[in-house]
Amino acid sequence: MTSHAPLTASELSVKYFTSPGLNPPSNSSLWRPRHSTSLRTASTKLTTLLPVTHRLELLPVDPADPLAIMPALEEALTGQTALLPVPANDPARTNLLRNTLSPGAPVDDDIALVVATSGSTGTPKGALLTPANLIASADATHQALGGEGQWLLAMPAAYIAGIQVLVRSMVAGVEPAFVDLTRGFNVAEFAARATELARTGERTYTALTPMQLAKATSTLQGIDALRTFDAVLVGGAATNPRLLDSARKLRINAVTTYGSSETSGGCVYDGRPIAGARVRIQDGRIHLGGPMVARGYRNLDSPDLADGWFRTSDAGTLEGGVLTVLGRTDNVISSGGLKLHPEVLEEELLLIDGVTAATVIGKDDDRLGQRICAAYTGSASVPDILDALADAEDAGRISHWQIPKELKVVAALPQLGPGKVDRSAVKELFD
């Protein structure tokens, strides 16, 4: 593990406040890791040394060289700038974020990052994250996993899951490895980087979407690579229970995460809050609190993110300190006067041999209000699925009315962000 001796507060003040700002360099080697104590001290104290006025700056993230943003990210964590990460390879999303989150306009001086949500329910919102939010999340993650270590970045660093891999590395005082995602997730490259990290002799970690985990576990090379990590965080979407069970049987330490941009990434691991995080259920809705919760939204006042709590759009239960996520409240399908969390049926579909991914949606219906439809990937035929669902009905796991009125096999489900299905686009498949 590469580390530097801690810098004093005065040394840091000279470094971070004597230049007019830093654009991400083309050569990522310009960033050199420093001891985590220096970073924590800077994040809490340096903003008081000199007055600064921030304007939100665009931070293009190149999937071929995500470490190029680390100098700018470090400046954000030490109070010099405020950044809006955008994917350099996605002009449409960059323009959307430019038009909705106002880069160039003033932002509170204690904001480090404005991280956009995936926009699954419409226009993306920008979570206002302070250095304290991000570092609290990183510290709690390391505590949950058993200590600091070397990280492999395999998720887009324009989104919170990828950003936090970089922040955790900075807190640990190490430079992370990364996988070039320009042409998608490559298992061979992932395995090569994992092998290199394993040779360091340090604890090693990575974070993946469920789709990436499925792809990696489909090859012996990927399985061997995954086994080298002390923990593999899996988040961004619900994980197929069969995939999770299979990974663990293969001696892969897969840790499910739950959280969002509003909570600086995952703050509930395997159903339990990490250090400092709080969970409560009000009216069936999951609320998340703690030092990692964002200050609010950019250009938006919302009661859903206020007073140190993020009121999610997910339904859930909390029993014995363990959180179970039932699904999004705004995804609920009302069919024939009965209500269905589509995630419940999706989980049942994922138990069927030959189904690799599934999304259930409701389409407007004159008679039922909404009719239940399901799109899926895999080799299973429609009759196979109907037979399996009939068996599930006989076993009492689902009711007859929950069986989809339409089933459609697709080559791939449309994606909205890392690991997130675009449900609106899935609905269009049934027009």
QUIJO-V654223 format. One record per residue. N is the residue number from 1. RES is the residue in three letters. PHI is phi in degrees with one decimal (999 if undefined). BURIAL is 1 if it has 9 or more other C-alpha atoms within 8 Angstrom, else 0. Layout:
{{N;RES;PHI;BURIAL} {N;RES;PHI;BURIAL}}
This chain:
{{1;MET;999;0} {2;THR;-84.0;0} {3;SER;-149.1;1} {4;HIS;-118.8;0} {5;ALA;-65.3;0} {6;PRO;-59.8;1} {7;LEU;-92.9;0} {8;THR;-74.3;0} {9;ALA;-60.7;1} {10;SER;-67.1;0} {11;GLU;-61.8;0} {12;LEU;-65.7;1} {13;SER;-63.3;1} {14;VAL;-64.6;0} {15;LYS;-62.4;0} {16;TYR;-91.6;1} {17;PHE;-124.8;1} {18;THR;-107.1;0} {19;SER;-123.1;0} {20;PRO;-78.0;0} {21;GLY;124.0;0} {22;LEU;-136.8;0} {23;ASN;-88.1;0} {24;PRO;-58.4;1} {25;PRO;-75.9;1} {26;SER;-75.3;0} {27;ASN;-107.1;0} {28;SER;-67.1;1} {29;SER;-67.6;0} {30;LEU;-67.6;0} {31;TRP;-85.5;0} {32;ARG;-125.2;0} {33;PRO;-67.9;1} {34;ARG;-124.7;1} {35;HIS;-61.3;1} {36;SER;-62.1;1} {37;THR;-60.3;0} {38;SER;-60.9;1} {39;LEU;-66.3;1} {40;ARG;-63.6;1} {41;THR;-62.1;1} {42;ALA;-63.1;1} {43;SER;-65.3;1} {44;THR;-101.6;1} {45;LYS;-117.2;1} {46;LEU;-69.8;1} {47;THR;-65.1;1} {48;THR;-90.2;0} {49;LEU;-78.0;0} {50;LEU;-137.5;0} {51;PRO;-72.0;0} {52;VAL;-135.6;0} {53;THR;-123.5;0} {54;HIS;-96.4;1} {55;ARG;-120.4;1} {56;LEU;-63.6;1} {57;GLU;-110.8;1} {58;LEU;-65.5;1} {59;LEU;-126.2;1} {60;PRO;-65.6;1} {61;VAL;-113.2;1} {62;ASP;-88.3;1} {63;PRO;-63.2;1} {64;ALA;-80.3;0} {65;ASP;-151.1;1} {66;PRO;-66.7;1} {67;LEU;-70.5;0} {68;ALA;-62.7;1} {69;ILE;-85.2;1} {70;MET;-64.2;1} {71;PRO;-59.8;1} {72;ALA;-66.9;1} {73;LEU;-63.2;1} {74;GLU;-63.3;1} {75;GLU;-62.9;1} {76;ALA;-63.8;1} {77;LEU;-72.2;1} {78;THR;-110.1;1} {79;GLY;88.5;1} {80;GLN;-91.9;1} {81;THR;-150.0;1} {82;ALA;-127.0;1} {83;LEU;-125.0;1} {84;LEU;-115.6;1} {85;PRO;-67.0;1} {86;VAL;-137.4;1} {87;PRO;-76.7;1} {88;ALA;-64.4;1} {89;ASN;-94.7;0} {90;ASP;-132.7;0} {91;PRO;-59.5;0} {92;ALA;-64.0;0} {93;ARG;-69.2;1} {94;THR;-58.7;1} {95;ASN;-64.8;0} {96;LEU;-61.0;0} {97;LEU;-69.9;1} {98;ARG;-62.5;1} {99;ASN;-78.9;0} {100;THR;-105.6;0} {101;LEU;-112.8;1} {102;SER;56.6;1} {103;PRO;-62.4;1} {104;GLY;96.8;0} {105;ALA;-87.1;0} {106;PRO;-59.9;0} {107;VAL;-142.6;1} {108;ASP;-53.8;0} {109;ASP;-66.3;1} {110;ASP;-93.2;0} {111;ILE;-93.8;1} {112;ALA;-93.4;1} {113;LEU;-134.7;1} {114;VAL;-110.3;1} {115;VAL;-108.0;1} {116;ALA;-74.3;1} {117;THR;-72.0;1} {118;SER;-72.2;0} {119;GLY;76.7;1} {120;SER;-66.1;1} {121;THR;-115.2;0} {122;GLY;135.7;0} {123;THR;-63.1;0} {124;PRO;-61.7;1} {125;LYS;-106.7;1} {126;GLY;-108.0;1} {127;ALA;-76.6;1} {128;LEU;-88.4;1} {129;LEU;-110.2;1} {130;THR;-90.9;1} {131;PRO;-55.9;1} {132;ALA;-61.8;1} {133;ASN;-57.6;1} {134;LEU;-67.5;1} {135;ILE;-72.6;1} {136;ALA;-60.0;1} {137;SER;-63.6;1} {138;ALA;-62.7;1} {139;ASP;-61.5;1} {140;ALA;-65.9;1} {141;THR;-62.6;1} {142;HIS;-62.0;1} {143;GLN;-63.9;1} {144;ALA;-66.9;1} {145;LEU;-92.4;0} {146;GLY;106.3;0} {147;GLY;135.3;0} {148;GLU;-67.5;0} {149;GLY;-167.7;1} {150;GLN;-88.4;1} {151;TRP;-113.7;1} {152;LEU;-111.1;1} {153;LEU;-83.1;1} {154;ALA;-129.0;1} {155;MET;-122.9;1} {156;PRO;-58.9;1} {157;ALA;-82.8;1} {158;ALA;-89.3;1} {159;TYR;-113.0;1} {160;ILE;-61.8;1} {161;ALA;-62.5;1} {162;GLY;-72.0;1} {163;ILE;-56.8;1} {164;GLN;-68.7;1} {165;VAL;-60.4;1} {166;LEU;-68.3;1} {167;VAL;-63.5;1} {168;ARG;-60.3;1} {169;SER;-65.0;1} {170;MET;-62.6;1} {171;VAL;-62.2;1} {172;ALA;-78.4;1} {173;GLY;75.6;1} {174;VAL;-129.6;1} {175;GLU;-94.1;1} {176;PRO;-75.4;1} {177;ALA;-87.0;1} {178;PHE;-150.2;1} {179;VAL;-109.8;1} {180;ASP;-70.6;1} {181;LEU;-101.0;1} {182;THR;-55.4;0} {183;ARG;-111.1;0} {184;GLY;95.7;0} {185;PHE;-81.8;1} {186;ASN;-104.1;1} {187;VAL;-65.5;1} {188;ALA;-62.7;0} {189;GLU;-66.9;0} {190;PHE;-57.3;1} {191;ALA;-64.8;1} {192;ALA;-63.3;1} {193;ARG;-67.3;1} {194;ALA;-62.6;1} {195;THR;-63.3;1} {196;GLU;-62.1;0} {197;LEU;-65.5;1} {198;ALA;-59.4;1} {199;ARG;-70.2;0} {200;THR;-69.5;0} {201;GLY;79.2;0} {202;GLU;-89.0;1} {203;ARG;-63.7;1} {204;THR;-130.0;1} {205;TYR;-139.8;1} {206;THR;-149.5;1} {207;ALA;-133.6;1} {208;LEU;-134.9;1} {209;THR;-81.5;1} {210;PRO;-55.7;1} {211;MET;-65.0;0} {212;GLN;-65.8;1} {213;LEU;-60.5;1} {214;ALA;-61.7;1} {215;LYS;-65.7;1} {216;ALA;-67.5;1} {217;THR;-79.7;1} {218;SER;-84.9;0} {219;THR;-130.2;0} {220;LEU;-63.3;0} {221;GLN;-60.4;1} {222;GLY;-66.8;1} {223;ILE;-61.6;1} {224;ASP;-60.1;1} {225;ALA;-65.9;1} {226;LEU;-62.3;1} {227;ARG;-66.0;1} {228;THR;-75.0;1} {229;PHE;-83.9;1} {230;ASP;-67.4;1} {231;ALA;-157.6;1} {232;VAL;-119.1;1} {233;LEU;-75.0;1} {234;VAL;-126.2;1} {235;GLY;-161.1;1} {236;GLY;97.1;1} {237;ALA;-165.4;0} {238;ALA;-62.9;0} {239;THR;-98.4;1} {240;ASN;-52.5;1} {241;PRO;-58.9;1} {242;ARG;-66.9;0} {243;LEU;-64.7;1} {244;LEU;-63.5;1} {245;ASP;-63.3;0} {246;SER;-63.0;0} {247;ALA;-60.6;1} {248;ARG;-68.7;1} {249;LYS;-66.4;0} {250;LEU;-84.3;0} {251;ARG;66.1;0} {252;ILE;-101.4;1} {253;ASN;-83.5;1} {254;ALA;-83.7;1} {255;VAL;-116.6;1} {256;THR;-75.7;1} {257;THR;-124.3;1} {258;TYR;-136.5;1} {259;GLY;168.4;1} {260;SER;-162.2;1} {261;SER;-57.0;1} {262;GLU;-66.2;1} {263;THR;-115.5;1} {264;SER;58.5;1} {265;GLY;102.5;1} {266;GLY;-63.2;1} {267;CYS;-129.3;1} {268;VAL;-129.1;1} {269;TYR;-111.8;1} {270;ASP;49.7;0} {271;GLY;86.3;1} {272;ARG;-116.2;1} {273;PRO;-62.7;1} {274;ILE;-78.5;1} {275;ALA;-53.5;0} {276;GLY;90.4;0} {277;ALA;-73.4;1} {278;ARG;-129.0;0} {279;VAL;-131.1;1} {280;ARG;-142.1;0} {281;ILE;-117.5;1} {282;GLN;-127.8;0} {283;ASP;54.2;0} {284;GLY;80.0;0} {285;ARG;-104.2;1} {286;ILE;-79.8;1} {287;HIS;-116.0;1} {288;LEU;-118.8;1} {289;GLY;-134.2;1} {290;GLY;128.2;1} {291;PRO;-68.3;1} {292;MET;-91.4;1} {293;VAL;-80.0;1} {294;ALA;-60.4;1} {295;ARG;-65.9;1} {296;GLY;165.0;1} {297;TYR;-110.9;1} {298;ARG;-69.1;1} {299;ASN;60.2;0} {300;LEU;-154.7;0} {301;ASP;-95.3;0} {302;SER;-139.5;0} {303;PRO;-66.6;0} {304;ASP;-75.9;0} {305;LEU;-137.3;1} {306;ALA;-162.5;1} {307;ASP;60.1;0} {308;GLY;78.6;1} {309;TRP;-126.4;1} {310;PHE;-111.3;1} {311;ARG;-90.0;1} {312;THR;-69.8;1} {313;SER;-98.7;1} {314;ASP;-104.1;1} {315;ALA;-88.5;1} {316;GLY;-166.3;1} {317;THR;-129.9;1} {318;LEU;-130.6;1} {319;GLU;-131.6;0} {320;GLY;60.9;0} {321;GLY;78.8;0} {322;VAL;-107.5;0} {323;LEU;-89.4;1} {324;THR;-116.6;0} {325;VAL;-90.6;0} {326;LEU;-90.1;1} {327;GLY;140.5;1} {328;ARG;-75.9;1} {329;THR;-65.6;1} {330;ASP;-84.4;0} {331;ASN;-98.3;1} {332;VAL;-57.1;1} {333;ILE;-100.6;1} {334;SER;-104.4;1} {335;SER;-127.6;1} {336;GLY;62.5;0} {337;GLY;85.1;0} {338;LEU;-110.9;0} {339;LYS;-112.7;0} {340;LEU;-129.5;1} {341;HIS;-76.2;1} {342;PRO;-58.1;1} {343;GLU;-61.2;1} {344;VAL;-63.6;1} {345;LEU;-71.9;1} {346;GLU;-59.2;1} {347;GLU;-62.3;1} {348;GLU;-66.2;1} {349;LEU;-61.9;1} {350;LEU;-71.5;1} {351;LEU;-81.0;1} {352;ILE;-83.9;1} {353;ASP;-57.7;0} {354;GLY;91.5;0} {355;VAL;-103.8;1} {356;THR;-100.9;0} {357;ALA;-157.8;1} {358;ALA;-154.4;1} {359;THR;-136.3;1} {360;VAL;-110.0;1} {361;ILE;-135.3;1} {362;GLY;-111.5;1} {363;LYS;-106.8;1} {364;ASP;-55.5;0} {365;ASP;-142.9;0} {366;ASP;-62.8;0} {367;ARG;-90.5;0} {368;LEU;-93.9;1} {369;GLY;90.0;1} {370;GLN;-140.0;1} {371;ARG;-101.3;1} {372;ILE;-82.6;1} {373;CYS;-128.5;1} {374;ALA;-138.9;1} {375;ALA;-108.8;1} {376;TYR;-147.3;1} {377;THR;-116.1;1} {378;GLY;129.0;1} {379;SER;-95.9;0} {380;ALA;-66.2;1} {381;SER;-87.4;0} {382;VAL;-59.6;1} {383;PRO;-58.9;0} {384;ASP;-58.8;0} {385;ILE;-67.4;1} {386;LEU;-63.1;1} {387;ASP;-63.7;0} {388;ALA;-66.0;1} {389;LEU;-69.2;1} {390;ALA;-63.1;1} {391;ASP;-64.6;0} {392;ALA;-64.4;1} {393;GLU;-65.8;1} {394;ASP;-61.2;0} {395;ALA;-81.4;0} {396;GLY;82.8;0} {397;ARG;-81.8;0} {398;ILE;-135.4;1} {399;SER;-102.4;0} {400;HIS;-58.9;0} {401;TRP;-65.6;0} {402;GLN;-81.7;1} {403;ILE;-67.9;1} {404;PRO;-58.1;1} {405;LYS;-77.6;0} {406;GLU;-135.6;0} {407;LEU;-127.0;1} {408;LYS;-140.3;0} {409;VAL;-90.1;1} {410;VAL;-130.6;0} {411;ALA;-68.4;0} {412;ALA;-158.0;0} {413;LEU;-81.5;1} {414;PRO;-63.2;1} {415;GLN;-109.1;1} {416;LEU;-111.2;1} {417;GLY;-156.8;0} {418;PRO;-56.4;1} {419;GLY;77.2;1} {420;LYS;-107.7;1} {421;VAL;-82.3;1} {422;ASP;-85.4;1} {423;ARG;-65.3;1} {424;SER;-62.4;0} {425;ALA;-67.4;0} {426;VAL;-63.2;1} {427;LYS;-57.2;1} {428;GLU;-65.7;0} {429;LEU;-65.6;0} {430;PHE;-105.5;0} {431;ASP;-72.1;0}}
